[in-house]
Amino acid sequence: LIVGIGDGEAFFASDVPAILSHTRRVVYLNDDEVVELAAAGPTLMTLNGTPVRREPTTVTWNLKSARKGGYPHFMLKEIHEQPLAVEHTLANRLIDDAVRFDRRTTRFLDRLSDDEQFIFIACGTAYHAGLVGEYMLEELARIPVDVDLASEFRYRGSRLGRRTTVIAITQSGETADTLAGVKMAKAQGAKVLAICNVMSSSIAREADAVIYTHAGPEIAVASTKAYTSQLTTLALLTLYLARKRKQLPAAQAKRFARGLAALPALLERALANEQAVKAVAAKYASARNFYYLGRRHNYPSALEGALKLKEICPLIHAEGYAAGEMKHGPIALIHKGWPVVFLATHSPVYEKIVSNIEEVRARKGECIVIATEGDAAIKRYADSLITVPRTDEFLSPIVVAIPLQLFAYHIAAANGCDIDQPPNLAKSVTVE
């Protein structure tokens, strides 16, 4: 909750955009605080009446950022803002192929022990970002990572301590379960790093250190640019820790850094393919069930693609799976015309994904394949093909997010869905 302080006036709201046309000076309320708005100005106090003095924070982004800007929906605007959002995430952090964080975050990371236990906690789309981060950190930095849904982490009796680092991933910084998980971790002596978009949010204030994603305000309920900015932040964190622990050969580290630097341009190229994605979406707009399948780094992409579709088009049921799990149940439902979205970009498990595609084709399912540009061989397996620019395998989830988001958006638009405010969902889940 926030209080906006204007010229002889004050405002009370749950989020900044609601009052941004009136003032940029805001005060954030902490837990167990109340505010009284009166003609003399706002008075902040604790529940037992103890006065609280807190200086206002100045919001640095403007109202234009919280308007559609000519797009039919905020979601489509925010999809197209991703090259700039990722550029902002990288700015002043990726310099001459090296990663630099602010002083507080650098001090936090440099004090971590070599046998540190890492736990990601998050909800929804941010949880999928954590799953991608797990692959990155374990394979490149050789750091063991657990990933927990924040709503489960709170209740499963985890043994935490001084050698545990909990990394909370959140767009809003207000997600109730994630905030509760952060408080629980700190109570047990664990360290907390937040990856967050909203400055001065509750989780940002609770954490020992924060890496802000700088994605800009995200208005649509379905997360798009916050997700790709979270993935980019996790890639920066991975590169920093991998180099610090001397786990990554210099040549590979340089290639990875160059891949990160190239991301804004690659996302622009992926967005340039929107009309092709829209045509594929039109072909399947009447379908009511979808599978999304991926392996390794793009298994979380399959989960995220399915979530995007069912978030904004409640007429449709969609499920994401690790492609290797298809034989363990999901394949039983596949029949003629059942659409399956495959993440088949260049990777060491490419041949296995092709094998999964053939299994679906044998059952006359419809194969929608997202593949790497220039992959001529994949065309013979795809009923519909969407291509993305080639990038480092570890960064491919960032690039494939674009067609997955556009595919969901255009199917929802074709079905007349309320894309920015789907039924039964909220942007910031501040209740349990």
C-alpha positions as a Markdown table, in Angstrom:
| # | Residue | x | y | z |
|---|---|---|---|---|
| 1 | Leu | 0.0 | 0.0 | 0.0 |
| 2 | Ile | 1.2 | 3.5 | -0.8 |
| 3 | Val | 0.4 | 7.1 | 0.1 |
| 4 | Gly | 0.9 | 9.7 | -2.6 |
| 5 | Ile | 1.9 | 13.2 | -1.5 |
| 6 | Gly | 0.8 | 16.1 | -3.7 |
| 7 | Asp | 0.6 | 19.9 | -3.4 |
| 8 | Gly | -1.9 | 20.3 | -0.5 |
| 9 | Glu | -3.4 | 16.9 | -1.2 |
| 10 | Ala | -2.7 | 13.2 | -0.5 |
| 11 | Phe | -3.8 | 9.9 | -2.1 |
| 12 | Phe | -4.1 | 6.3 | -1.0 |
| 13 | Ala | -3.7 | 3.4 | -3.4 |
| 14 | Ser | -2.4 | -0.1 | -3.8 |
| 15 | Asp | -0.1 | 0.6 | -6.7 |
| 16 | Val | 1.8 | 3.6 | -8.2 |
| 17 | Pro | 0.0 | 4.0 | -11.6 |
| 18 | Ala | -3.3 | 4.8 | -9.9 |
| 19 | Ile | -1.9 | 8.1 | -8.6 |
| 20 | Leu | 0.9 | 8.9 | -11.0 |
| 21 | Ser | -1.1 | 11.5 | -12.8 |
| 22 | His | -1.3 | 13.5 | -9.5 |
| 23 | Thr | 2.1 | 13.0 | -7.9 |
| 24 | Arg | 5.4 | 11.2 | -8.1 |
| 25 | Arg | 6.2 | 11.5 | -4.4 |
| 26 | Val | 5.1 | 8.4 | -2.5 |
| 27 | Val | 5.5 | 6.7 | 0.9 |
| 28 | Tyr | 5.4 | 2.9 | 1.1 |
| 29 | Leu | 3.6 | 1.4 | 4.1 |
| 30 | Asn | 5.3 | -1.4 | 6.0 |
| 31 | Asp | 3.4 | -4.3 | 7.8 |
| 32 | Asp | 1.4 | -3.2 | 10.8 |
| 33 | Glu | 1.4 | 0.4 | 9.9 |
| 34 | Val | -1.6 | 2.7 | 9.3 |
| 35 | Val | -2.0 | 6.1 | 7.7 |
| 36 | Glu | -4.5 | 8.9 | 8.4 |
| 37 | Leu | -5.2 | 11.2 | 5.6 |
| 38 | Ala | -6.3 | 14.7 | 6.7 |
| 39 | Ala | -6.3 | 18.3 | 5.5 |
| 40 | Ala | -3.0 | 18.9 | 7.2 |
| 41 | Gly | -1.4 | 16.0 | 5.4 |
| 42 | Pro | -0.9 | 12.2 | 5.9 |
| 43 | Thr | 0.1 | 10.9 | 9.4 |
| 44 | Leu | 1.8 | 7.6 | 9.5 |
| 45 | Met | 1.8 | 5.4 | 12.6 |
| 46 | Thr | 2.1 | 1.8 | 13.9 |
| 47 | Leu | -1.0 | -0.1 | 14.9 |
| 48 | Asn | -0.4 | 0.8 | 18.6 |
| 49 | Gly | -0.2 | 4.5 | 17.7 |
| 50 | Thr | 3.5 | 5.2 | 17.7 |
| 51 | Pro | 4.3 | 7.9 | 15.1 |
| 52 | Val | 6.4 | 6.9 | 12.1 |
| 53 | Arg | 8.6 | 9.3 | 10.2 |
| 54 | Arg | 9.5 | 8.2 | 6.6 |
| 55 | Glu | 10.8 | 10.4 | 3.8 |
| 56 | Pro | 8.8 | 10.2 | 0.5 |
| 57 | Thr | 10.3 | 8.3 | -2.5 |
| 58 | Thr | 10.3 | 9.9 | -5.9 |
| 59 | Val | 9.0 | 7.7 | -8.7 |
| 60 | Thr | 11.3 | 7.9 | -11.7 |
| 61 | Trp | 9.1 | 6.5 | -14.4 |
| 62 | Asn | 6.2 | 8.5 | -16.0 |
| 63 | Leu | 2.6 | 8.1 | -16.7 |
| 64 | Lys | 3.3 | 7.5 | -20.4 |
| 65 | Ser | 4.9 | 4.2 | -19.4 |
| 66 | Ala | 1.6 | 3.1 | -17.9 |
| 67 | Arg | -0.5 | 3.9 | -21.0 |
| 68 | Lys | -1.1 | 1.7 | -24.0 |
| 69 | Gly | 0.7 | 4.0 | -26.5 |
| 70 | Gly | -1.4 | 3.0 | -29.5 |
| 71 | Tyr | -1.5 | -0.7 | -28.8 |
| 72 | Pro | -4.9 | -2.4 | -28.4 |
| 73 | His | -3.8 | -4.0 | -25.1 |
| 74 | Phe | -1.1 | -3.4 | -22.5 |
| 75 | Met | 0.1 | -7.0 | -23.0 |
| 76 | Leu | 0.9 | -6.5 | -26.6 |
| 77 | Lys | 2.7 | -3.2 | -25.8 |
| 78 | Glu | 4.7 | -4.9 | -23.1 |
| 79 | Ile | 5.6 | -7.8 | -25.4 |
| 80 | His | 7.0 | -5.2 | -27.9 |
| 81 | Glu | 8.9 | -3.4 | -25.1 |
| 82 | Gln | 11.0 | -6.4 | -24.3 |
| 83 | Pro | 14.1 | -5.4 | -26.3 |
| 84 | Leu | 14.3 | -2.2 | -24.4 |
| 85 | Ala | 13.4 | -3.8 | -21.1 |
| 86 | Val | 16.3 | -6.3 | -21.5 |
| 87 | Glu | 18.6 | -3.5 | -22.6 |
| 88 | His | 17.8 | -1.7 | -19.3 |
| 89 | Thr | 18.4 | -4.9 | -17.3 |
| 90 | Leu | 21.9 | -5.2 | -18.9 |
| 91 | Ala | 22.7 | -1.5 | -18.7 |
| 92 | Asn | 25.7 | -0.6 | -16.5 |
| 93 | Arg | 26.0 | -4.3 | -15.5 |
| 94 | Leu | 27.5 | -5.9 | -18.6 |
| 95 | Ile | 30.6 | -3.9 | -19.4 |
| 96 | Asp | 33.4 | -5.2 | -21.6 |
| 97 | Asp | 32.1 | -8.8 | -21.2 |
| 98 | Ala | 32.3 | -8.5 | -17.4 |
| 99 | Val | 29.3 | -8.3 | -15.0 |
| 100 | Arg | 29.2 | -5.5 | -12.4 |
| 101 | Phe | 26.5 | -5.1 | -9.8 |
| 102 | Asp | 26.0 | -2.3 | -7.3 |
| 103 | Arg | 28.2 | -2.2 | -4.2 |
| 104 | Arg | 25.6 | -3.7 | -1.9 |
| 105 | Thr | 24.9 | -6.7 | -4.2 |
| 106 | Thr | 28.6 | -7.2 | -4.9 |
| 107 | Arg | 29.4 | -7.3 | -1.2 |
| 108 | Phe | 26.6 | -9.7 | -0.6 |
| 109 | Leu | 27.7 | -12.1 | -3.4 |
| 110 | Asp | 31.4 | -12.0 | -2.6 |
| 111 | Arg | 30.7 | -13.1 | 1.0 |
| 112 | Leu | 28.9 | -16.3 | -0.1 |
| 113 | Ser | 30.6 | -19.5 | 1.0 |
| 114 | Asp | 31.8 | -22.0 | -1.6 |
| 115 | Asp | 29.4 | -24.6 | -0.2 |
| 116 | Glu | 26.5 | -22.2 | -0.1 |
| 117 | Gln | 23.0 | -23.7 | -0.5 |
| 118 | Phe | 20.9 | -21.8 | -3.0 |
| 119 | Ile | 17.1 | -21.9 | -3.0 |
| 120 | Phe | 14.9 | -20.0 | -5.4 |
| 121 | Ile | 11.4 | -19.2 | -4.2 |
| 122 | Ala | 8.7 | -17.6 | -6.5 |
| 123 | Cys | 5.2 | -18.0 | -7.8 |
| 124 | Gly | 3.7 | -18.3 | -11.3 |
| 125 | Thr | 5.8 | -16.9 | -14.1 |
| 126 | Ala | 8.6 | -16.0 | -11.7 |
| 127 | Tyr | 8.8 | -19.6 | -10.6 |
| 128 | His | 9.4 | -20.6 | -14.3 |
| 129 | Ala | 12.2 | -18.1 | -14.4 |
| 130 | Gly | 13.7 | -19.8 | -11.3 |
| 131 | Leu | 13.6 | -23.1 | -13.1 |
| 132 | Val | 15.6 | -21.7 | -16.0 |
| 133 | Gly | 18.0 | -20.1 | -13.4 |
| 134 | Glu | 18.5 | -23.5 | -11.8 |
| 135 | Tyr | 19.8 | -24.9 | -15.1 |
| 136 | Met | 22.1 | -21.9 | -15.6 |
| 137 | Leu | 23.6 | -21.9 | -12.2 |
| 138 | Glu | 24.0 | -25.7 | -11.9 |
| 139 | Glu | 25.6 | -26.2 | -15.3 |
| 140 | Leu | 27.7 | -23.0 | -15.6 |
| 141 | Ala | 28.5 | -22.0 | -12.1 |
| 142 | Arg | 28.4 | -25.6 | -10.6 |
| 143 | Ile | 26.2 | -24.4 | -7.8 |
| 144 | Pro | 23.5 | -26.8 | -6.5 |
| 145 | Val | 20.1 | -25.1 | -6.6 |
| 146 | Asp | 16.6 | -26.0 | -5.3 |
| 147 | Val | 13.6 | -24.3 | -6.8 |
| 148 | Asp | 10.4 | -24.0 | -4.7 |
| 149 | Leu | 7.0 | -22.6 | -5.2 |
| 150 | Ala | 6.9 | -20.0 | -2.4 |
| 151 | Ser | 3.5 | -21.3 | -1.3 |
| 152 | Glu | 5.0 | -24.7 | -0.7 |
| 153 | Phe | 8.4 | -23.5 | 0.6 |
| 154 | Arg | 6.7 | -22.0 | 3.6 |
| 155 | Tyr | 5.2 | -25.2 | 4.8 |
| 156 | Arg | 7.7 | -28.0 | 4.1 |
| 157 | Gly | 10.0 | -27.6 | 7.0 |
| 158 | Ser | 13.2 | -26.7 | 5.2 |
| 159 | Arg | 16.3 | -26.6 | 7.3 |
| 160 | Leu | 17.9 | -23.3 | 6.6 |
| 161 | Gly | 20.9 | -21.5 | 8.2 |
| 162 | Arg | 23.8 | -19.2 | 7.7 |
| 163 | Arg | 25.1 | -21.1 | 4.6 |
| 164 | Thr | 21.7 | -20.8 | 2.9 |
| 165 | Thr | 20.9 | -18.1 | 0.3 |
| 166 | Val | 17.3 | -17.7 | -0.6 |
| 167 | Ile | 16.7 | -15.9 | -3.9 |
| 168 | Ala | 13.2 | -14.5 | -4.1 |
| 169 | Ile | 12.0 | -13.7 | -7.7 |
| 170 | Thr | 9.1 | -11.4 | -8.0 |
| 171 | Gln | 7.8 | -8.7 | -10.4 |
| 172 | Ser | 5.8 | -6.7 | -7.9 |
| 173 | Gly | 7.8 | -7.4 | -4.7 |
| 174 | Glu | 4.5 | -7.8 | -2.9 |
| 175 | Thr | 3.6 | -11.4 | -3.7 |
| 176 | Ala | 2.2 | -12.7 | -0.3 |
| 177 | Asp | 3.6 | -16.2 | -0.4 |
| 178 | Thr | 7.0 | -15.0 | -1.5 |
| 179 | Leu | 7.1 | -12.3 | 1.1 |
| 180 | Ala | 6.2 | -14.8 | 3.8 |
| 181 | Gly | 8.9 | -17.2 | 2.5 |
| 182 | Val | 11.5 | -14.4 | 2.7 |
| 183 | Lys | 10.5 | -13.6 | 6.3 |
| 184 | Met | 10.7 | -17.2 | 7.3 |
| 185 | Ala | 14.1 | -17.6 | 5.7 |
| 186 | Lys | 15.5 | -14.6 | 7.5 |
| 187 | Ala | 14.0 | -15.8 | 10.8 |
| 188 | Gln | 16.0 | -19.0 | 10.4 |
| 189 | Gly | 19.3 | -17.2 | 9.7 |
| 190 | Ala | 19.4 | -17.5 | 5.9 |
| 191 | Lys | 20.5 | -14.7 | 3.6 |
| 192 | Val | 18.1 | -13.3 | 1.1 |
| 193 | Leu | 18.7 | -11.9 | -2.3 |
| 194 | Ala | 15.7 | -10.4 | -4.2 |
| 195 | Ile | 15.3 | -10.2 | -8.0 |
| 196 | Cys | 12.6 | -7.6 | -8.3 |
| 197 | Asn | 11.1 | -5.1 | -10.7 |
| 198 | Val | 9.4 | -2.6 | -8.3 |
| 199 | Met | 11.7 | -0.5 | -6.3 |
| 200 | Ser | 11.1 | 0.0 | -2.6 |
| 201 | Ser | 8.6 | -2.9 | -2.6 |
| 202 | Ser | 8.1 | -5.0 | 0.5 |
| 203 | Ile | 10.3 | -7.9 | -0.6 |
| 204 | Ala | 13.0 | -5.4 | -1.8 |
| 205 | Arg | 13.0 | -3.8 | 1.7 |
| 206 | Glu | 13.1 | -7.2 | 3.5 |
| 207 | Ala | 16.0 | -8.6 | 1.4 |
| 208 | Asp | 19.7 | -8.3 | 2.3 |
| 209 | Ala | 20.4 | -7.3 | -1.3 |
| 210 | Val | 18.4 | -6.6 | -4.4 |
| 211 | Ile | 19.0 | -6.9 | -8.1 |
| 212 | Tyr | 16.4 | -4.8 | -9.8 |
| 213 | Thr | 15.3 | -5.9 | -13.2 |
| 214 | His | 14.5 | -2.4 | -14.5 |
| 215 | Ala | 11.8 | -3.7 | -16.8 |
| 216 | Gly | 9.6 | -0.7 | -16.3 |
| 217 | Pro | 6.0 | -0.8 | -15.2 |
| 218 | Glu | 4.1 | -3.9 | -16.2 |
| 219 | Ile | 0.3 | -3.3 | -16.3 |
| 220 | Ala | -1.1 | -6.4 | -18.0 |
| 221 | Val | -1.9 | -9.3 | -15.6 |
| 222 | Ala | 0.1 | -11.8 | -17.7 |
| 223 | Ser | 3.8 | -11.2 | -17.2 |
| 224 | Thr | 5.9 | -10.7 | -20.3 |
| 225 | Lys | 8.8 | -8.2 | -20.1 |
| 226 | Ala | 9.2 | -8.8 | -16.4 |
| 227 | Tyr | 9.8 | -12.5 | -17.2 |
| 228 | Thr | 12.5 | -12.0 | -19.8 |
| 229 | Ser | 14.1 | -9.4 | -17.6 |
| 230 | Gln | 14.2 | -11.9 | -14.8 |
| 231 | Leu | 15.8 | -14.5 | -17.0 |
| 232 | Thr | 18.4 | -11.9 | -18.1 |
| 233 | Thr | 19.1 | -11.0 | -14.5 |
| 234 | Leu | 19.6 | -14.7 | -13.7 |
| 235 | Ala | 22.0 | -15.0 | -16.6 |
| 236 | Leu | 24.0 | -12.0 | -15.3 |
| 237 | Leu | 24.1 | -13.6 | -11.9 |
| 238 | Thr | 25.2 | -16.9 | -13.3 |
| 239 | Leu | 28.0 | -15.3 | -15.3 |
| 240 | Tyr | 29.2 | -13.3 | -12.3 |
| 241 | Leu | 29.3 | -16.4 | -9.9 |
| 242 | Ala | 30.7 | -18.7 | -12.6 |
| 243 | Arg | 33.7 | -16.4 | -13.1 |
| 244 | Lys | 34.1 | -15.7 | -9.4 |
| 245 | Arg | 34.3 | -19.4 | -8.7 |
| 246 | Lys | 36.5 | -20.1 | -11.7 |
| 247 | Gln | 34.0 | -22.6 | -13.1 |
| 248 | Leu | 33.7 | -21.2 | -16.7 |
| 249 | Pro | 36.6 | -21.3 | -19.2 |
| 250 | Ala | 37.5 | -17.8 | -20.4 |
| 251 | Ala | 36.4 | -18.4 | -24.0 |
| 252 | Gln | 33.0 | -19.8 | -22.9 |
| 253 | Ala | 32.4 | -16.9 | -20.5 |
| 254 | Lys | 33.2 | -14.4 | -23.2 |
| 255 | Arg | 30.8 | -16.1 | -25.6 |
| 256 | Phe | 28.1 | -16.1 | -23.0 |
| 257 | Ala | 28.6 | -12.4 | -22.3 |
| 258 | Arg | 28.5 | -11.6 | -26.0 |
| 259 | Gly | 25.3 | -13.6 | -26.2 |
| 260 | Leu | 23.8 | -11.5 | -23.4 |
| 261 | Ala | 24.8 | -8.3 | -25.1 |
| 262 | Ala | 23.2 | -9.4 | -28.3 |
| 263 | Leu | 19.8 | -10.2 | -26.7 |
| 264 | Pro | 18.0 | -6.9 | -27.4 |
| 265 | Ala | 18.8 | -7.2 | -31.1 |
| 266 | Leu | 17.7 | -10.9 | -31.1 |
| 267 | Leu | 14.4 | -10.0 | -29.4 |
| 268 | Glu | 13.8 | -7.3 | -32.1 |
| 269 | Arg | 14.3 | -10.0 | -34.8 |
| 270 | Ala | 11.9 | -12.4 | -33.0 |
| 271 | Leu | 9.3 | -9.6 | -32.8 |
| 272 | Ala | 9.7 | -8.9 | -36.5 |
| 273 | Asn | 8.2 | -12.4 | -37.1 |
| 274 | Glu | 4.9 | -11.5 | -35.4 |
| 275 | Gln | 2.7 | -11.8 | -38.5 |
| 276 | Ala | 3.9 | -15.4 | -39.0 |
| 277 | Val | 3.1 | -16.2 | -35.4 |
| 278 | Lys | -0.3 | -14.5 | -35.8 |
| 279 | Ala | -1.1 | -16.7 | -38.8 |
| 280 | Val | -0.3 | -19.9 | -36.9 |
| 281 | Ala | -2.4 | -18.6 | -33.9 |
| 282 | Ala | -5.4 | -18.1 | -36.3 |
| 283 | Lys | -5.0 | -21.6 | -37.5 |
| 284 | Tyr | -5.5 | -23.0 | -34.0 |
| 285 | Ala | -7.7 | -20.4 | -32.4 |
| 286 | Ser | -10.7 | -22.7 | -32.2 |
| 287 | Ala | -8.8 | -25.5 | -30.4 |
| 288 | Arg | -9.6 | -25.9 | -26.8 |
| 289 | Asn | -6.7 | -28.1 | -25.6 |
| 290 | Phe | -3.0 | -27.6 | -26.0 |
| 291 | Tyr | 0.2 | -29.4 | -24.9 |
| 292 | Tyr | 3.5 | -27.6 | -24.7 |
| 293 | Leu | 6.6 | -29.8 | -24.7 |
| 294 | Gly | 10.3 | -28.9 | -24.1 |
| 295 | Arg | 13.5 | -30.3 | -22.7 |
| 296 | Arg | 16.4 | -28.9 | -20.6 |
| 297 | His | 16.3 | -25.1 | -20.5 |
| 298 | Asn | 13.1 | -25.1 | -22.6 |
| 299 | Tyr | 11.2 | -27.4 | -20.3 |
| 300 | Pro | 10.4 | -24.3 | -18.2 |
| 301 | Ser | 9.6 | -22.5 | -21.4 |
| 302 | Ala | 6.9 | -25.1 | -22.1 |
| 303 | Leu | 5.4 | -24.5 | -18.7 |
| 304 | Glu | 5.5 | -20.7 | -19.3 |
| 305 | Gly | 3.9 | -21.0 | -22.7 |
| 306 | Ala | 1.0 | -23.0 | -21.4 |
| 307 | Leu | 0.5 | -20.7 | -18.5 |
| 308 | Lys | 0.4 | -17.6 | -20.8 |
| 309 | Leu | -2.3 | -19.2 | -22.9 |
| 310 | Lys | -4.6 | -20.3 | -20.1 |
| 311 | Glu | -4.1 | -17.1 | -18.2 |
| 312 | Ile | -5.4 | -14.8 | -20.9 |
| 313 | Cys | -7.8 | -17.2 | -22.7 |
| 314 | Pro | -9.8 | -19.0 | -20.1 |
| 315 | Leu | -11.7 | -20.8 | -22.8 |
| 316 | Ile | -8.6 | -23.0 | -23.4 |
| 317 | His | -7.0 | -25.7 | -21.3 |
| 318 | Ala | -3.2 | -25.9 | -21.8 |
| 319 | Glu | -0.5 | -28.0 | -20.1 |
| 320 | Gly | 3.3 | -27.8 | -20.2 |
| 321 | Tyr | 5.4 | -30.9 | -19.8 |
| 322 | Ala | 9.0 | -32.1 | -20.0 |
| 323 | Ala | 9.0 | -33.8 | -23.4 |
| 324 | Gly | 10.5 | -37.0 | -21.9 |
| 325 | Glu | 7.4 | -37.3 | -19.7 |
| 326 | Met | 5.0 | -37.5 | -22.6 |
| 327 | Lys | 5.0 | -41.3 | -22.6 |
| 328 | His | 4.1 | -41.3 | -18.9 |
| 329 | Gly | 0.5 | -40.2 | -19.4 |
| 330 | Pro | 0.0 | -37.1 | -21.6 |
| 331 | Ile | 0.4 | -39.1 | -24.8 |
| 332 | Ala | -2.8 | -41.0 | -24.0 |
| 333 | Leu | -4.9 | -37.9 | -24.8 |
| 334 | Ile | -3.3 | -37.1 | -28.1 |
| 335 | His | -5.6 | -37.7 | -31.1 |
| 336 | Lys | -6.3 | -36.3 | -34.5 |
| 337 | Gly | -6.0 | -32.5 | -34.5 |
| 338 | Trp | -4.7 | -32.2 | -30.9 |
| 339 | Pro | -2.2 | -29.2 | -31.1 |
| 340 | Val | 1.2 | -29.7 | -29.4 |
| 341 | Val | 3.7 | -26.8 | -29.3 |
| 342 | Phe | 7.3 | -28.1 | -29.3 |
| 343 | Leu | 10.3 | -26.1 | -28.3 |
| 344 | Ala | 12.9 | -27.5 | -30.7 |
| 345 | Thr | 15.7 | -25.0 | -30.8 |
| 346 | His | 19.3 | -26.0 | -31.3 |
| 347 | Ser | 20.5 | -28.0 | -28.2 |
| 348 | Pro | 22.2 | -31.3 | -27.2 |
| 349 | Val | 18.7 | -32.9 | -26.9 |
| 350 | Tyr | 17.5 | -31.7 | -30.3 |
| 351 | Glu | 17.2 | -35.3 | -31.7 |
| 352 | Lys | 15.1 | -36.4 | -28.7 |
| 353 | Ile | 12.7 | -33.5 | -29.3 |
| 354 | Val | 12.4 | -34.6 | -33.0 |
| 355 | Ser | 11.6 | -38.1 | -31.7 |
| 356 | Asn | 8.8 | -36.7 | -29.6 |
| 357 | Ile | 7.4 | -34.8 | -32.6 |
| 358 | Glu | 7.3 | -38.0 | -34.6 |
| 359 | Glu | 5.4 | -39.7 | -31.8 |
| 360 | Val | 2.7 | -37.0 | -31.9 |
| 361 | Arg | 2.6 | -37.1 | -35.7 |
| 362 | Ala | 2.1 | -40.9 | -35.6 |
| 363 | Arg | -1.1 | -40.2 | -33.6 |
| 364 | Lys | -2.2 | -37.5 | -36.0 |
| 365 | Gly | -1.7 | -34.7 | -33.6 |
| 366 | Glu | -0.9 | -31.2 | -34.9 |
| 367 | Cys | 2.8 | -30.2 | -34.4 |
| 368 | Ile | 3.5 | -26.5 | -33.9 |
| 369 | Val | 7.3 | -26.3 | -33.8 |
| 370 | Ile | 9.4 | -23.4 | -32.5 |
| 371 | Ala | 12.8 | -23.9 | -34.0 |
| 372 | Thr | 16.1 | -22.1 | -34.8 |
| 373 | Glu | 16.3 | -20.0 | -38.0 |
| 374 | Gly | 18.0 | -22.0 | -40.8 |
| 375 | Asp | 16.9 | -25.4 | -39.5 |
| 376 | Ala | 15.8 | -26.9 | -42.8 |
| 377 | Ala | 15.5 | -30.4 | -41.5 |
| 378 | Ile | 12.7 | -29.6 | -39.0 |
| 379 | Lys | 10.3 | -28.4 | -41.7 |
| 380 | Arg | 9.4 | -32.0 | -42.6 |
| 381 | Tyr | 8.2 | -32.7 | -39.1 |
| 382 | Ala | 6.2 | -29.5 | -38.5 |
| 383 | Asp | 2.5 | -28.8 | -39.4 |
| 384 | Ser | 3.2 | -25.2 | -38.5 |
| 385 | Leu | 6.7 | -23.7 | -38.0 |
| 386 | Ile | 7.8 | -20.6 | -36.1 |
| 387 | Thr | 11.5 | -19.7 | -36.1 |
| 388 | Val | 13.6 | -17.7 | -33.7 |
| 389 | Pro | 17.2 | -16.3 | -34.0 |
| 390 | Arg | 20.0 | -18.6 | -33.0 |
| 391 | Thr | 21.5 | -17.9 | -29.6 |
| 392 | Asp | 23.4 | -19.6 | -26.8 |
| 393 | Glu | 21.4 | -22.6 | -25.5 |
| 394 | Phe | 21.3 | -21.2 | -22.0 |
| 395 | Leu | 19.8 | -18.0 | -23.3 |
| 396 | Ser | 17.3 | -19.6 | -25.7 |
| 397 | Pro | 14.4 | -19.4 | -23.1 |
| 398 | Ile | 14.6 | -15.6 | -23.4 |
| 399 | Val | 14.3 | -15.6 | -27.2 |
| 400 | Val | 11.6 | -18.3 | -27.4 |
| 401 | Ala | 9.5 | -16.3 | -24.9 |
| 402 | Ile | 8.6 | -13.9 | -27.7 |
| 403 | Pro | 6.7 | -16.3 | -30.0 |
| 404 | Leu | 5.1 | -18.1 | -27.0 |
| 405 | Gln | 3.7 | -14.8 | -25.7 |
| 406 | Leu | 2.6 | -13.6 | -29.2 |
| 407 | Phe | 1.0 | -17.0 | -29.9 |
| 408 | Ala | -1.1 | -16.8 | -26.7 |
| 409 | Tyr | -1.9 | -13.2 | -27.3 |
| 410 | His | -3.3 | -13.7 | -30.8 |
| 411 | Ile | -5.3 | -16.8 | -29.9 |
| 412 | Ala | -6.9 | -14.8 | -27.0 |
| 413 | Ala | -7.6 | -11.8 | -29.3 |
| 414 | Ala | -9.2 | -14.1 | -31.9 |
| 415 | Asn | -11.4 | -15.5 | -29.1 |
| 416 | Gly | -12.4 | -12.0 | -27.9 |
| 417 | Cys | -10.9 | -12.5 | -24.4 |
| 418 | Asp | -10.2 | -9.8 | -21.9 |
| 419 | Ile | -6.5 | -10.0 | -22.3 |
| 420 | Asp | -5.2 | -7.4 | -19.9 |
| 421 | Gln | -7.6 | -8.3 | -17.0 |
| 422 | Pro | -8.5 | -12.0 | -17.3 |
| 423 | Pro | -11.3 | -13.2 | -14.9 |
| 424 | Asn | -10.3 | -14.3 | -11.5 |
| 425 | Leu | -6.7 | -13.1 | -11.7 |
| 426 | Ala | -4.8 | -10.1 | -10.3 |
| 427 | Lys | -1.5 | -8.5 | -11.2 |
| 428 | Ser | -0.1 | -8.6 | -7.7 |
| 429 | Val | -1.3 | -11.5 | -5.6 |
| 430 | Thr | -1.1 | -9.9 | -2.2 |
| 431 | Val | -3.4 | -12.4 | -0.4 |
| 432 | Glu | -2.8 | -16.1 | 0.4 |
